[in-house]
Structures are given as C-alpha cells and as structure tokens.
Amino acid sequence: MLKCTADIYTQIAQLSGKIAVFEKQIASRGTLRVAGICGFDGFIDTFIQMQAPATMQEFGVKVEAAAGMAASYPVHHLGDKFGGNGPLLAVALHDVFCGDIDISYIGALGKNTVLPIFQEALAGRMRHLHTLAEPAHSDCIEFKDGKVMLSDMRSCAEVSWERLLECVGLETMDALLRESRFVAAVNWGKLIHVGSIWENIASRLEALGVPKKEVVFFMDLAEFEQRPRPDRLELVELVGRITEQCHTLLSFNLKEAWQMADEFEGDFHGKKTPQDVAELAAFLKNHIAADRILIHPNDGAACASSAGCVYVPGPFCKEPLISTGAGDHFGAGCLAGVLSGMDDLGILLSGVCTSGYFVRSGRSPSYQEIGRLASLWVEGKLPERL
C-alpha cells in the first residue's frame, strides 16, 4: 500500500536546484533513436473562440436563463485543424525529439485513404500512417477558463483489433511491435472497442518474446463520462494485464481522476490543493496496477509510483493562446521524459514544460525549447507568449 509521503513543490523557487538537474538531463540526452506506435483515434476539430461571455461560468448562467427561448453570442471561427488525442500527442512527441524518433501512427484518419488534412499534418513527421476509419468531428468551443467539445463520434465505434488486422495486417503489426520501444494509446473514453487493441498489443509483445517491461505503454483515457461502470472496472483489470508485460503510465486530468476514484469509493471531488492531488494519485496507484499514475490539473501535476508521490507546480498561463491539446502535450512530454531515463520529478517537469510552451506559442516545442522555458520560469522571467 503506497502512502502519500509526497514531495510537494508548490512554487518554482523550491525547484531551482531540480530545474538545473533537469536542464542537464535535457542537454545530455542520448542520441539513441527509438521507434514506437501511437494511436488510435482521429478527429477533425473546428475551433470556435467565445468572445462574450468569455468564461464557461458566465456562459452557463446565460444559457440557463435562455432555456426555452433562444440566445446568440459573438464568437471567432478559427477554422478546421487535424485533431484527436493520438495525432496531437504523436506530433508533439515528434517535435520534442526534433524528429529523431520513428513513430508509426494507426488511427481514424480516413475511410480507405488518409485524408489531406492528416497527410499535411502527419506524413512528414510519422514513419508510417495506417488508417482504420473516418475521423470523428468536434466543434471545440474555447473559453478563457476551459473548453466545451461537441463531438460527433459515430466512427469511433469502428476502431477495433479486428479492423486493425484488416487494415494493417498481423505480419505488419508484429514487425512494428518487434522494433517498438513505446506505445502511446489514448482516448479510451471515446473509442469503445479500443481496449481490444490495447490488450492484443500487450499479448503480441509477449508472444513475440519481447522482454517484460522493455516497452513503455502510455495510456490517457480522455473524457470517459459516457463509459458505464462495468467498462471502467474492466479497464482497471486490463491495465493490470498490460502492466504485467509493459512499463505502464496511466494519465488523467483532475476531473477524470476524481471520476475514477469514485469507482473505489474515494471522494475527492472539489479537492484541488497540491496535497489533495498527490493523495489522489497515491489513492489511484493503490487501486490500479499501473507503474505510474499521472494527474495533471491546469496548474501543476502529480505522479505516484513505487518510489512515492511527487507534485510539481506548472508554468501557469493566465490567457492561453490555445488550450485544446495541452493535455496531449503534457502526455508527450511525460513519455519523452520516460524514454530519456528521467525519474518521476523529471517526467513531470518534462510534461508541464511541454504543455506550458504549447499554450503560450500554439506549437509543440523541442527539448531545447523546453529547457529554455524551464530557465525562464525559474528566473521569474517567463512571459505569457513565446
């Protein structure tokens, strides 16, 4: 039973010495090129930026008052972009490593061929692209204090192990798995059959004789409110089976972590302090057999592992240039930290600095740019825009 004797850092000044070590780790990162698989979703996102009201809280009050009638509000349409947790994480991971990584992306990128929007975004960054289904579509309404995603997810039901075998083939899949050092599997919440892919990947790694714990298996459930309790409990068992073969990371935002704790009768709703978040990470680690549990609120992050609990603040941005994709960049940064041999603290710093750079600039940073952000942050010179 993991007890939360956490190392809790609430101010960047407490981390000055740790940041120096983190920067050295980035500078001395090995040049060994790694390969891996990312998947398995795909979205086309239409971005809509609310003008007035600008916050979710103000919007909610106005919508409630207009119930039964009608309402109209000014927005800025920002156009369509490629999306989905998987594509965003894959691009971020490529950019963190400055392209010195071989990523095979498998997901919903088009019915039979990869659509131009994904070709443009991914083809130059991914080693291989395999499509399983039409992408889903989301209207992303962005507020100053969060976002609302309105998603048409009918095609998500087509993503399954059977469809993967049909589109990719077992021989090709085995070849990819033999050379993979990592698997990044995201958006379980919306891909109702993706658990079969996760489980079969772990089973194939074992069948192919890949040594246990050699492959890092990163999982982010994304929003899973619509998944019923039996599905969630089945997922917990699945994570345990994957952990027997792989080194696993299971990542949550704070709301998702609260919801998952409900399954084990842990009432953490509304608890947001660093100590609360660290305790929540420890609580989930005691009930879910993942090697690392990650939780990322908007203003920090926690990790619970066999080594204990760590909480770090984040380079908080009051008015993000973009917020959609921040969690995926956190995941990419954490995965990059693991692949670079960092400890729990370094992994968290890599995650929060990657997402912190993204929300300030609208693009994915390189490792060198992550280090630059860390330097500015600890010096008290970090601007709102990069």
Order of alpha helices (4+ residues) and beta strands (2+ residues): beta-alpha-beta-beta-alpha-beta-alpha-beta-alpha-beta-beta-beta-alpha-alpha-beta-alpha-beta-alpha-beta-alpha-alpha-beta-beta-beta-alpha-alpha-alpha
